[in-house]
Amino acid sequence: MKLILIAVLMGVAILLVISSCATAPKPLVPGELRLLSMKVPKEENIKVNIPFLVNVSFEAGGQLEIRSACFTFSGDGPHCSKVTDVIYGSGTINVETKTNNRGSIHLECYVTYIRDGKIQATNVIGTNFRLPEVTKPSQMR
């Protein structure tokens, strides 16, 4: 009975080790750029067709030439902007974008950069937010 219990516990331990290795991110290769997350302003501060600042966090295998950040708003896009504000110490890209969508919005972002003399694209990251629908004057009473 003890042998069966030990064998089951060893099997569970081996499965946990294998699954943890499968979910761990791969180490960066020199010259690689990986996006981690992005922050958008509070929803009440985002206005339709008015640029707003998005903060994108990244990790990089060196100091790379980052070209542009491309955004897709609920399938509309990509809309790319030249990146001019990169803070390598904290791993942050600050870039402006704007949307003409309302309601629930799924925002995705990827960045283009130079690696080995060629333009490369990073992984895609995303976030969700909601912009209120416009109330038409005829609906107001």
GIFEN-V932354 format. One record per pair of residues at least 6 apart in sequence whose C-alpha atoms are under 7 Angstrom apart, sorted by sequence separation. I is the first residue (numbers start at 1). J is the second residue. If there is no record, write none. Layout:
# GIFEN-V932354
I:J
I:J
This chain:
# GIFEN-V932354
46:52
71:77
72:78
86:92
87:93
113:119
114:120
71:78
72:79
86:93
112:119
113:120
70:78
71:79
85:93
86:94
112:120
113:121
70:79
71:80
85:94
112:121
70:80
85:95
111:121
112:122
69:80
70:81
110:121
111:122
68:80
69:81
83:95
110:122
40:53
68:81
69:82
110:123
40:54
68:82
69:83
110:124
39:54
40:55
67:82
68:83
109:124
110:125
38:54
39:55
67:83
108:124
109:125
38:55
39:56
66:83
108:125
109:126
38:56
108:126
37:56
38:57
107:126
108:127
37:57
106:126
107:127
36:57
106:127
107:128
35:57
36:58
106:128
35:58
105:128
106:129
34:58
35:59
105:129
34:59
104:129
105:130
33:59
34:60
104:130
33:60
103:130
104:131
32:60
33:61
103:131
32:61
102:131
103:132
31:61
102:132
103:133
30:61
31:62
74:105
102:133
29:61
30:62
59:91
73:105
74:106
28:61
31:64
58:91
73:106
74:107
57:91
58:92
73:107
57:92
72:107
73:108
56:92
57:93
71:107
72:108
55:92
56:93
71:108
72:109
55:93
56:94
71:109
55:94
70:109
71:110
54:94
55:95
69:109
70:110
53:94
54:95
69:110
70:111
53:95
54:96
69:111
53:96
68:111
69:112
52:96
53:97
68:112
51:96
52:97
67:112
51:97
52:98
66:112
67:113
51:98
66:113
50:98
65:113
66:114
49:98
65:114
49:99
64:114
48:99
49:100
48:100
48:101
31:115
43:129
35:122
43:130
34:122
35:123
37:125
43:131
33:122
34:123
35:125
